Amino acid sequence: DQTGGRATVCFTVSIKHAQHLADEFNARGIPAAAVWGAQEASEQQKIFNDYREGRIKVLTNAMLLIEGWDEPVTSCVLI
């Protein structure tokens, strides 16, 4: 685990890429979820809450988390 267990955000090139990367983290026992711009807002909020509370360690992001987004628990970024 290159993230060292830290709260991590990954920037991806597409929704499919974000979903696939989240699946790969989960398959390796690292709780992850994908978020993207066209995703239902209630689903995004649930994922963000789980991330903030530590139930999700990795967010894979496609076209959503951009300049101005800030989550203080984040300590690792993968581009």
C-alpha positions as CSV (number, residue, x, y, z in Angstrom):
1,D,0.0,0.0,0.0
2,Q,1.8,3.1,-1.3
3,T,-0.5,5.4,0.7
4,G,0.7,4.1,4.1
5,G,-2.9,3.9,5.3
6,R,-3.4,7.6,4.9
7,A,-6.6,9.3,3.7
8,T,-6.0,9.5,-0.1
9,V,-7.5,11.1,-3.1
10,C,-6.7,9.8,-6.6
11,F,-7.3,11.9,-9.7
12,T,-8.4,9.8,-12.7
13,V,-9.0,10.3,-16.4
14,S,-12.6,9.0,-16.5
15,I,-15.5,7.7,-14.5
16,K,-14.7,4.2,-15.7
17,H,-11.0,4.6,-14.5
18,A,-12.2,5.9,-11.1
19,Q,-14.5,2.9,-10.7
20,H,-11.9,0.5,-11.7
21,L,-9.2,2.0,-9.5
22,A,-11.6,1.9,-6.5
23,D,-12.3,-1.7,-7.2
24,E,-8.6,-2.5,-7.3
25,F,-8.0,-0.8,-3.9
26,N,-11.0,-2.7,-2.4
27,A,-9.8,-6.0,-3.8
28,R,-6.5,-5.4,-1.9
29,G,-8.4,-4.7,1.4
30,I,-8.1,-0.9,1.2
31,P,-11.6,0.7,1.6
32,A,-12.2,2.9,-1.5
33,A,-15.0,4.6,-3.4
34,A,-15.3,6.4,-6.6
35,V,-16.9,9.9,-7.0
36,W,-17.6,11.8,-10.1
37,G,-19.4,14.9,-11.3
38,A,-22.6,13.4,-12.6
39,Q,-23.1,11.1,-9.6
40,E,-26.2,11.6,-7.5
41,A,-25.5,14.2,-4.8
42,S,-26.8,12.0,-2.0
43,E,-24.4,9.2,-2.9
44,Q,-21.5,11.7,-3.0
45,Q,-22.4,13.0,0.5
46,K,-22.5,9.4,1.9
47,I,-19.1,8.7,0.4
48,F,-17.6,12.0,1.6
49,N,-19.0,11.3,5.1
50,D,-17.5,7.8,5.1
51,Y,-14.2,9.2,4.0
52,R,-14.2,12.0,6.6
53,E,-15.0,9.4,9.3
54,G,-12.3,7.0,8.1
55,R,-14.6,4.2,6.8
56,I,-13.2,4.9,3.3
57,K,-9.5,5.4,3.0
58,V,-9.3,6.2,-0.7
59,L,-11.4,8.4,-2.9
60,T,-11.0,7.9,-6.6
61,N,-12.2,11.1,-8.4
62,A,-13.3,11.8,-11.9
63,M,-14.3,15.4,-12.8
64,L,-15.5,16.4,-9.4
65,L,-12.8,17.3,-6.9
66,I,-11.2,20.4,-8.4
67,E,-9.6,23.6,-7.3
68,G,-11.1,24.8,-4.1
69,W,-12.0,21.3,-2.7
70,D,-10.6,20.8,0.7
71,E,-10.9,17.9,3.1
72,P,-8.5,18.2,6.0
73,V,-8.2,14.5,6.6
74,T,-6.6,14.1,3.2
75,S,-2.8,13.5,3.5
76,C,-2.0,11.8,0.3
77,V,-2.8,12.6,-3.3
78,L,-2.2,10.3,-6.4
79,I,-2.3,11.9,-9.8
